[in-house]
Amino acid sequence: MLPEVRPHLSDPLADQLEHQLGLARQREAGDLDVQCVAGIAVVAAAHSDGYAATGHLLGLLAALPAPTEEGERFWSELWRSSGTAYLLPANIKASVLRSLAGEGIELARHILSAVDEMTPPQRVAAGEVIGQALAESDHFPDLKTQVIGELWLRDLELTAWRVLHADRRFDDPTGRKAFLDAWSRA
């Protein structure tokens, strides 16, 4: 599940294309040669971690039971086992919808707060609830539900971190030069 691409989200990429490849924003696509297209692909791939991580975060949440009447039992068990209401659909709905529109930062912060609030026993219990739901929906009868749930929680936590990290990372010429200078002296 990928978030929408909105013009304001592509502005940093346009800046990078202009800086790295010297491409003007108004340049026509018909004027591009193969080498230029390859350069655009490289810059876009290097620039897309936040977008890809937000999409992965949404995909992880989509694997859980839907926040409908049928999924109500799962969500209440998750709340009881995890000790946190941060992950309840009512509390993350607005963040999920913003993430679908390409703004994953708030959802990532929300998820990291939820994981941080859990004690180790609560995390184990939440992993069991999540693993049970995933085992039922994805038909993993030969895997332990605790293992599935813990892997899902770890993936959720690391993906949320990647969303935050990608958002704070920017590549301006001054910062890049300072980075290069520091590593050249090391």
N, C-alpha and C positions, 0 to 999 in steps of 0.2 A: 504494500500500500504506500503510494508516494504522495507527498503533499503537492498542492497546486504550485505552479511556477507563476509568480507574480512579478511584474516589472521591477518593483523595488528590491526584490530578492536577487535579481540578476545584475543590479548596478555594480556590486563589488566585482563580479566576474568581468563585466564590461571594462571596469577600471584596470583590472589585471591584463586584459587583452590589449588595452591601449598602452599600458606600461611595458609589459613583457614583449609584445609583438609589434608595437607601433601601429595598431589598427585603430583608425578613427571610428567612433560610434556610428557615424552615418555612412560608412563604407558599404557598398552594395555586395551582396554575396556572390554575384556573377564575376566580380573582380578578383576572387580568391583563387590562388593556384593550390595544387595538392600539398605543397610544403606548408602553406599558410593554414590550410584546413587541418593538417596534422598538428601544427603548433596550437591551434585552437583546441583540439581534442586533448592535448597534453595539459594545457592550462585549465581547461574545464574539469578534467579528472582530478587534478591537484586541488581544485577549488571546491569540489563537491562533497567533501566529507560531512559537513553539517547537514546538507540536504539529504544525503544518503542515510545518515544516522537518524534523522528525524523520521524518514520513511521506515527504517527498521524498528524504531521505537513504536510507531503506529502498528506495524505488523505484529510485534510481540503482544500488544494489547488486543489486537483483533483475534489472536489465538485463544483468548479467554472467552468464557461464556458471555454472550451479549447482555448488556444491562437491561434486560426485560424481565417480565414476571418469571419466565422459565429459568433465568439465571440468578434470580434473587437469592436462592439458597447458597449458591457459590459465593456471592459477594458478602453475605452476612457471615459465612464461615471464614472468609478471608479476613474480615474485620476482626472477628473474635480471635482468630489464631495469630494475626500479626500485631494486634494491639494498637493499630493505627487506622484512623479514618481517612488518611491522606489518599489512599487508593480507591476509595469508594466512588462509583460513577458520578454521584451528585457533586463530589468535590473536585473531580478532574474533567468533567464534561467540557467546561469552557476552554480548558487548556488543550484538550484533545481536538476540539473544533478549530482552535487557533493553529494547532500543528498541521491539521489538514489544509489550512490556508498557507502553510509554509513557515509558521512561527513556532518552532519547537522548544525555545528556551524556557518558557514558563512550565511546560510539561516536564522537561528534564529536571528543573529545580524541584518541582513537586515530587517527582519520583525519588530523587536523591534524598529529599527530606523524609519521605516515607521509609526508605531503607535505613537511613540513619537513626530513625526513631525506634526501630525494632531491636530488641535484645537478641542475643544468639538463640535462645530457645524459641522466641517468637518467630525468628527467621526460619528455623527448622520447621515449625508448625505451619507457617505460611507456605513454605515450599511443599509440604505434604498436600495441602489443600489445592495449590496450583497444579502440582504434579498429577493429582487424581483427576482434575478437570481436563488436563491436557492428554492424559492417558486414555480417558474415555472418548474424547473428541478426535484424537489423532490415531487411535488404535495402536498403542504401544504396550501391548499386554506383557511383553517379556522384559520391560524395563521397570525398575523400582520407581514408584511415584515420587519418593523423596529425592531421588537423583534428578529426575526430570524437572521437578519444581525448583531445586537448587540451581540447576543449570539455567533455567528460565530467569530466575531472580538475578543471577550473576550477569547474564546477558543484558537484562533490563538496566541494571545499575551501570555497567560499563558503557552501554549505548547512550544512556542519559549523560554520562560524563563526556562522551565524544561530542554530543550536541553542544554542551556548554563550552568545551575546549575549542571546537571549531568556530563558535561564535566570537570568542575573544581573540582569535588569531586573525591578524590582518597583515598584509604584506605591503608596507609602504617603503619607498626607496631609502629613506633615512634609517628606518628600523632594519632593513635588509643589510645596509652597509655597516651598521653597528654590529649586527650579528656576525657578518663576514670578518670584520676587523677583530672582534673578540676571539673568534675561532682561529684566525690566522696567527694571533699572538700566542695561543695556548701551546 
